[in-house]
């Protein structure tokens, strides 16, 4: 996916528990052809949560026969992308030669490092009938020492990720450790990512040991310290407090966070870096065709003017 700055909406929750630092109401962005996302990060009051610097909820959207997602090849530097689907299928292709289909519950981590280009499209087979798509795409900013690493790609099927089930709670640990389980994903820094499905009245704790932490209520409604929060909302908590999240109705949550990076990042379009001049170099590299080519692709997204 791609990013350009826009105005943040006015926050809509007048109350909050003592441990709650910020409530972000995602802003809606139309990426074209009726495909909308809800963007929670970056935000005017908060650039990152741990290393998470970009957080989009995709859909849910329904495509008619013959239609689908078509994100043409575009570049990234200085970050890793995570595409996580609740529903639907996406065909990933990148300039390193990786080509595979992303399916619900799988973990797909593309580390751009010094530079990669990729496309995201609905597979041809999925376009033969009506299809739905929903999920989250997030970007993980890389530590300064690793911003220029070689690009790479990790894929773990849903069956390869640990799932914890107990008392109306189903949690899949996508990255890092949670609920006594650890994901097999290799990470450049310390971060946590998990999907949690809660039955009505079920509850979970939020680990107080994570330095920066947030809960994204993708769907449903939860109660925290007597306050109610309906999705979509990104709830960012102060460190150290013990938090219990209780579902008022069936809900889907994403737990995210990690150790804070060394400092803020510059972000422009699809480029992230601790150095402003590196962003300028990436712009020129894309304009002049110095990024790698994505196999089986003849189109690309031009540099925004």
N, C-alpha and C positions, 0 to 999 in steps of 0.2 A: 504494500500500500504506500501512498504518498502523503506528505504533510506540508501544509502551508499555514501560517498563523491566521487566527481569526479572533473575533471578540468572544470573551467568555460570558456565559449567561449569569444572571443574578442567582445566588444561592437561595434555595427554597425551603430549607429546614431551619426554623427559628430556634429550636432547642438542641441541646447536645449533652451527652454525659461528660463528666469531668475529664476523662481520658481522651476525648475526641478533639483532635486538633483542627480538622478542616473537613467540610462536606462539599464535595464537588458534584455539581449537576452536569452530566456530559452534554456537550453541544452537538447538535445534529449537523452532519455534513453530507451533502449529496455528491457522490463520486461519479455520477452520470448513469444514464440508462435506468434511473429509478433505484439505484443501489445506494442505500444510506448507511452511514456509520454514526455511532455515538462516541464522541472523543472526550476522554476524561483527562488524559495527559498528552502533552504538556499543558499546564494551566497557568493563568496569570499570577496566581498566588502560590503555585508549587510546580517546579520544573520536574522533579524526580521523587520517587519513593524508592529508597535503596538505589539500584541502578536502573529501575524502570523509568524511561524517559518518554515513552509513547504508549498509549493504551486506547485501543479502538474496539468497540463492540460492533461486530458486523451483523446486519440483519436483525431479526429474521426477515428474509426476503424470499419470494416465490418467483421463479423464472418459468415462463411459458415455453412450450416446445420450440427448439431452435435458438433459444436465448441462453445467456449464462454470464458468468463473471469473465471479464476480459481486461486484465491489467497488463498492458504492454510492457516490454522490458524497460527497466529503470534502474538507476544505480544506488548503491549505499556505500558509506565508509563509516568506520569508527563505532560500529554497533553490531548487535546480533538480533535478528528478528525471530520471534516465536509466533507461529501460526497454530492456533488450537481451535478445532471445530467442535461445535455441539451437534451440528447437522450438516449434511451436504458433502461435497467432494471438491478439491482444488488440485489442479495439475501444476506442480512446481517445476520450473526449469531455470537453471542458472548458468552463468558464464564459466563455471568450473566443470560443467558437464553433468551435473546432477539433474536427474529427471525422475520424479516419482509423484504418486498420487497421495495427497493428504486426506485422511479420513477422520471421522469423529473419535476423540479420545487419544489420538496419537500426538506425540511431541516432535515438533520439527523446528530445529534450531539452526538458523543460517548465520554464521559469523562472517560479517563483511570484512572486518579488519581494514587492510589497506585499499580494498575496493572489490566489489562484486556487482554484477547486474543480474536481474532475474525477472521472470514473468509469472503471473498467477492467473490461470484460466480454468473455467469449467471444462472437464474432460468431454471429449466428443460423445461418448456413450451417454453421459448425463444429460445431453441436450436433446435426446430423442423423445423425451417426455417432460412433463411438469416436474420441476425439481425445487427443493428448498435449500437454503443455506443460512447458517448462523454460527457465530463463534467469536473469538477474540484474537486480534493481532496486536502484539506488543513489541516494543524495541527495548533492548538492554544495552545501555551505554557501557562501553568497555573501559577498564582502568587505563590510565595514561600510558603505562608501560606496555600495554597490549593493543593500543589503538591501531597499530600498523602490522598486526600479525597477518599471516597468510590466510586467505578466505577458506572456510570449511563448512561442512554441513553434517548435522547429526539427525538421524531419524529413529524414533522408537515407537513401535506400534502400541496401541492401547493395551494389549495384553502384556507388554513388557514393562509397564509402569505399575508401581505398587498401588493397590486399592485397599482402603480400610473401611470396613462396614460394621456399624454398631448402633443399636437403639435409634433407628430412623436416620442415621447419618451414613452417607456414602462419599468417601473422599478419595480422589486420585491425586497422588503426589507427582506433579509434572517435573519439578526441579527442586533440588535441595531436600530438606528433611522436615517432616511434619507427622504428627500422630504416631510416632514411633516407627515410621517407615522412611526410607531414603530412595530417591530417584537415581537411576543409573546415569543420568545425563552429566557430562563433563562441563564444568562452568569456569569462566575466566575470573569470576569473583564470587563472593558469598551472597547468594540470593535464594529466595523461596517463592514457589509458585504451585498452587494447588487448586483443583476444582472440588467444590463441596456441594452435594445435593442434600437438602434437609427436608424431612417430612414435617408437617405441621406439628409444633410443640417440641421438636427435637432441638438440641443445642450443642454447641462446640466451644472449646476454649480457644483464645488467640494467644499464641506463644509470646510471653513477655520478653524472651531473650533476644528476639529479632530487633535490631537497632531501629530500623525504619519499617513500618508495617501498615498495611491497608487492607480493607475488604471491599471488593467491588460486588455490589448486589446487582447481578445481571437480571434476575427475575424473582418476583415474590416480595415478601416483606419480613423484616426482622425487628427484634426488640433488643436494645442494649441499654442496660441500667435504667429501664423504664421509658426510654425514648424509642419511637417507632421510625423505621426508615424503609421506604418503598423503593424498589428498583425502577430505573437505573440510578444508582448513586455510588460514588467512590468515597468511602469513609476512611480518613487517614487518622491514625492514633498516635498519641505521644508514646515514647518508649517507656518500658518498665512497668506499666500498669497491667494488672490481670483483667482480661476482658472475657465475658461470656456472651455469646451470640445465640439468641433463641429465635426460631422461625415462628412467625405468626400464621403463616400458611406455607405450603410447599415452595421452596426457594432454591435458587441456584446462585452460589457465591464463588468468587475467585479470591483466594488469599494470595497476597503478593507483598514483596518487600525484600529487605536485605541490608547489608552493610553499606553505609553512605560512601559514595566515591570521594576522591580527593578535593573536588570542587565542582562548580557548575560547568555546563557544556554549552558550546555554541551549537545551534540547530537551525539548519536552513534546508528546506525541501526534504530530501532523503539523506542528508549528510549530518553527521554528528562528530564533533571534535572538541578537544580542549584548546585548540589553536584556531584563531580566526583565519589565519593565512592558509591553513589546510583546507578549510571550506572553499576558499577562493580557488585553490589548486584543483579541487574536485570538480568545481564548476567548469573550469577550462578543460579538464580531462574528458568530461562527458560531452562538451560541445565539440571537441576535436576528435572524438572517437577513440580515445586511448583506454577506455574500459574494455574488458573482454566481451566477446559476442556471445549471445545466448543461442545455442544450436536450435535449429528448426524454427527460428523466429526471423521475420523480415521487417517487423515494425519496431518502433521504440517511442518512448515519451520524450519530447524535446525538453531542454532545459527551460524552466519558466523564465519569462522576461519581466 
